[in-house]
């Protein structure tokens, strides 16, 4: 019983239940807890850049095989594009079948003036996106917390370490030791995860209320149902073909999934995801390259949400879409869905930019989604998280960089592999 009480999974679960209870009983107090939740997310995010750096730099620096790393990068991007496209098509199919926005009959006049902030975001052009990957200085990448910029710097450092060989051994050893400290620091931060989960769920329920989604329950149910279908059918099939069980993987990552659910941000669990995938036998070089890249390019949940939300707005405003319009929407989403980071609210801004490229749909329709975006963000984040976990293991197996015996042991007996306070050896 004591061991169960010490389990982070149990602690977070209890904290989430208490958060919901406080949100219902004391909504005003619960609404004031948002700074606590934000503080926890910031604690985790401050470690994202350094963890990505030590994982990628040491992974590439140790490999000494730069051709292999280049091949892995190409395979990862191809995999991301294929799976994200499947998610887009699934969302489009379900949107047409269920028609969640039908019957609302909202007009632009009704919605005008209620979209403050909805279209404030602007998606960068392709050139701006590419240039944005290159930081102005080495330190700037870490100061901004931009995962893509940190990944870019990490790859350059890793390539330099690999090219220098034995001459770079002292530096590689220093980064190794720094990684050990970072993962120990992460284990300290995770001790306050229950507090973060309590505050996040308390704020959500207290601020929005359980009835906030009543009028849009069909859309919320549609997004969650489609996300579950994608995870269990699409990702489950991919996992099975790759020789592991998706359900066992979800059990192995249950603590991280609860954190993502509570904070509505897949980024809050990024460092722990990298740590656990390494524990499960996936090579550090694969984890270090695929996971951070996937957080910007493998957003399956965001892809599902964007097609469903786009069709919802069109149906709610009685906008008739031609086949050409739908092809245009898919083409735009193939690009814009890659520009949404794994943080709360980014999917909404990306959707606003997408609708701006489809004149047939009134952008004022975004006002219909404002009240429930927080709930939809949870579905997006959970699906994105699982998509990146599966992608890393699949690509690790394709590259021959996955210890099957260690993975089986981790998935069959996760508690035996994840010893409390035991850091990953970089």
ABEGO torsion letter per residue (X at the ends): XAAAAABAAAAAAAAAAAAAAAAAABAAAAAAAAAAAAAAAAAAAAAAAAAAAAAAAAAAAAAGBAAAAAAAAAAAAAAAAAAAAAAAAAAAAAAAAAGAABGAGBBAAAABGAABGAAABBBBBAAAAAAAABBABAAAAAAAGBAAAAAAAAAAAAAAAAAAEAAAAAAAAAAAAAAAAAAAAAAAAAAAAAAAAAAAAAAAAAAAEAAAAAAAAAAAAAAAAAAAAAAAAAAAAAAAAAGBBAAAAAAAAAAAAAAAAAAGBAAAAAAAAAAAAAAAGBBAAAAAAAAAAAAAABBAAAAAAAAAAAAAAAAAAGBBBBAAAAAAAAAAAAAAAAABBABBGAAAAAAAAAAAABAABBAAAAAAAAAAAAAAAAAAAAAAAAAAAAAAAAAAAAAGABBAAAAAAAAABAAAABBBGBBBBX
